[in-house]
């Protein structure tokens, strides 16, 4: 796919389960650190019981119902931030959770945020680690990833050819839906852990 013929935001307009794997290989930059995305999960709004948008729009998830290409950030387990790329047309509430990546620029800054003893492979391997390495917090929610702002997404013109798929991580509802996508064989993909609450 030639990105010069498809404006970046338009590439995010389709059904999230089709769009999410095309984000693989893209770079996400924020606050001096850039990560190459190796793993994502699709969440399909009101047709997906595992989605934050399943019960409709609220003040908390309103960004998901906006136009594609914005950053939806949430705080989880009382300790971690996680970031999502809003996908699909405005009003549908779908997004791709950025689960893991490789720090390709700003490694020392990422290490300052994550800890001096953290292995390079683990700097952004997992959604909480990735957000921490990038310095992303709730204050970044709603950021336009294609504008000249604090967070920027650059989609690869040629997404990876070898994409693996499997069940999502840490969800108790729709746990076996195979909407986790990762670059097959990439060492920067996170470990799979099924939710103990899943049936």
C-alpha positions as CSV (number, residue, x, y, z in Angstrom):
1,X,0.0,0.0,0.0
2,X,1.5,3.4,-1.0
3,X,0.8,5.8,1.8
4,X,1.2,8.8,-0.6
5,X,-2.1,7.7,-2.2
6,X,-3.9,7.1,1.1
7,X,-3.8,9.9,3.7
8,X,-2.7,8.3,7.0
9,X,-6.0,9.1,8.8
10,X,-8.0,7.4,5.9
11,X,-6.0,4.2,6.5
12,X,-7.6,3.9,9.9
13,X,-11.2,4.2,8.7
14,X,-12.1,0.5,8.2
15,X,-13.3,-2.1,10.7
16,X,-10.9,-2.2,13.6
17,X,-10.1,-5.9,13.2
18,X,-8.8,-5.2,9.7
19,X,-7.1,-1.9,10.5
20,X,-5.3,-2.9,13.6
21,X,-2.8,-5.2,11.9
22,X,-1.8,-2.5,9.5
23,X,-0.5,-0.4,12.4
24,X,2.2,-3.0,13.0
25,X,5.6,-1.7,11.9
26,X,4.4,1.9,12.4
27,X,6.3,4.2,14.8
28,X,4.7,6.0,17.7
29,X,6.7,9.0,19.2
30,X,6.1,11.0,22.3
31,X,8.3,13.1,24.6
32,X,11.6,12.2,23.1
33,X,11.1,8.5,22.6
34,X,10.0,6.6,19.5
35,X,8.7,3.0,19.5
36,X,8.3,0.7,16.5
37,X,5.0,-1.1,17.1
38,X,5.2,-4.9,17.2
39,X,1.9,-5.9,18.8
40,X,-1.7,-4.5,18.9
41,X,-5.2,-5.6,20.0
42,X,-8.4,-4.6,18.3
43,X,-11.5,-3.5,20.3
44,X,-14.7,-3.1,18.4
45,X,-16.8,-0.7,20.4
46,X,-20.4,-1.5,21.0
47,X,-20.1,-4.9,19.2
48,X,-17.4,-6.1,21.6
49,X,-18.1,-6.8,25.3
50,X,-14.4,-6.5,26.1
51,X,-14.3,-2.9,24.8
52,X,-14.4,0.2,27.0
53,X,-17.0,1.5,24.5
54,X,-19.3,-1.5,24.7
55,X,-22.0,0.3,26.7
56,X,-21.8,3.5,24.6
57,X,-20.2,6.9,24.9
58,X,-19.3,8.3,28.3
59,X,-17.1,11.1,29.4
60,X,-14.3,8.6,30.0
61,X,-14.3,7.0,26.6
62,X,-15.5,9.9,24.4
63,X,-12.2,10.1,22.5
64,X,-13.0,6.6,21.1
65,X,-16.1,7.9,19.5
66,X,-14.3,10.7,17.7
67,X,-12.5,10.7,14.4
68,X,-9.7,8.1,13.8
69,X,-6.1,8.9,14.5
70,X,-6.4,10.2,18.0
71,X,-4.9,8.8,21.2
72,X,-7.2,7.2,23.8
73,X,-5.4,6.7,27.1
74,X,-6.7,4.9,30.2
75,X,-5.3,4.0,33.6
76,X,-5.4,0.4,34.6
77,X,-4.8,-1.8,37.7
78,X,-4.2,1.4,39.6
79,X,-0.7,1.7,38.3
80,X,-0.3,1.6,34.5
81,X,-1.4,3.8,31.6
82,X,-2.2,2.2,28.3
83,X,-2.7,3.9,24.9
84,X,-4.9,3.1,22.0
85,X,-5.1,4.4,18.4
86,X,-8.7,5.3,17.6
87,X,-9.9,3.6,14.4
88,X,-13.0,3.5,12.3
89,X,-15.3,6.4,11.5
90,X,-16.4,8.8,14.1
91,X,-19.3,7.5,16.2
92,X,-18.3,3.8,16.3
93,X,-16.0,3.8,19.4
94,X,-13.3,1.4,18.1
95,X,-9.6,1.4,18.7
96,X,-6.3,-0.6,18.7
97,X,-4.5,-1.0,21.9
98,X,-0.8,-0.6,21.4
99,X,0.5,-3.6,23.3
100,X,4.3,-3.7,22.6
101,X,7.1,-2.3,20.6
102,X,10.8,-1.7,20.2
103,X,12.4,1.5,21.3
104,X,14.2,2.8,18.2
105,X,15.0,6.3,19.3
106,X,15.5,7.8,22.8
107,X,16.6,4.6,24.4
108,X,18.3,6.3,27.3
109,X,15.3,8.5,28.1
110,X,13.1,5.4,28.0
111,X,15.5,3.7,30.3
112,X,15.3,6.6,32.7
113,X,11.6,6.2,32.8
114,X,11.5,2.4,33.1
115,X,14.6,1.8,35.3
116,X,18.3,1.4,34.8
117,X,18.2,-2.4,35.1
118,X,15.5,-3.0,32.6
119,X,16.7,-5.0,29.5
120,X,16.4,-3.2,26.2
121,X,14.0,-5.8,25.0
122,X,11.6,-5.1,27.9
123,X,11.6,-1.3,27.7
124,X,8.3,-1.3,25.8
125,X,7.2,-4.9,25.7
126,X,3.7,-4.7,27.2
127,X,1.1,-1.9,27.1
128,X,2.0,-0.4,30.5
129,X,5.7,-0.5,29.9
130,X,5.2,1.0,26.4
131,X,3.2,4.0,27.8
132,X,5.8,4.5,30.5
133,X,8.7,4.4,28.1
134,X,6.9,7.0,25.9
135,X,6.0,9.1,28.9
136,X,2.3,8.9,28.0
137,X,-0.3,9.7,30.7
138,X,-4.0,10.6,30.9
139,X,-3.0,14.2,30.0
140,X,-2.2,12.9,26.5
141,X,-5.7,11.5,25.9
142,X,-7.3,13.0,22.7
143,X,-4.0,13.9,21.1
144,X,-4.1,14.0,17.3
145,X,-1.5,11.6,16.1
146,X,-1.3,13.1,12.7
147,X,-1.0,16.7,13.8
148,X,2.1,18.7,14.9
149,X,1.5,17.8,18.5
150,X,3.1,15.9,21.4
151,X,2.4,12.4,20.1
152,X,2.9,11.3,16.5
153,X,2.1,8.1,14.6
154,X,3.9,7.3,11.3
155,X,2.3,4.4,9.5
156,X,4.6,2.2,7.5
157,X,3.8,2.3,3.8
158,X,4.3,-1.5,3.8
159,X,3.0,-3.2,6.9
160,X,4.7,-6.5,7.9
161,X,3.9,-9.4,5.6
162,X,4.0,-12.0,8.4
163,X,1.4,-11.1,11.0
164,X,0.3,-13.6,13.6
165,X,-3.1,-13.5,15.4
166,X,-4.5,-15.0,18.6
167,X,-6.7,-14.3,21.6
168,X,-6.4,-11.0,23.5
169,X,-4.6,-10.7,26.7
170,X,-6.1,-10.0,30.2
171,X,-9.8,-9.8,29.2
172,X,-12.5,-11.9,30.8
173,X,-15.2,-11.2,28.2
174,X,-14.8,-12.3,24.5
175,X,-11.4,-13.7,25.7
176,X,-11.0,-16.1,22.7
177,X,-11.7,-13.5,20.0
178,X,-8.5,-13.7,17.9
179,X,-8.0,-9.9,17.7
180,X,-4.4,-9.7,19.0
181,X,-2.0,-9.1,16.2
182,X,1.8,-9.2,16.2
183,X,4.7,-9.3,13.9
184,X,5.5,-13.0,13.7
185,X,8.9,-14.0,15.2
186,X,9.6,-10.5,16.5
187,X,11.4,-10.6,19.9
188,X,9.7,-7.4,21.1
189,X,6.3,-9.0,21.3
190,X,4.9,-9.4,24.8
191,X,4.2,-12.8,26.5
192,X,0.7,-14.1,26.2
193,X,-1.2,-14.4,29.5
194,X,-4.8,-15.5,29.6
195,X,-7.0,-13.7,32.1
196,X,-7.7,-15.9,35.2
197,X,-11.3,-14.6,35.0
198,X,-11.8,-15.9,31.4
199,X,-14.2,-18.9,31.0
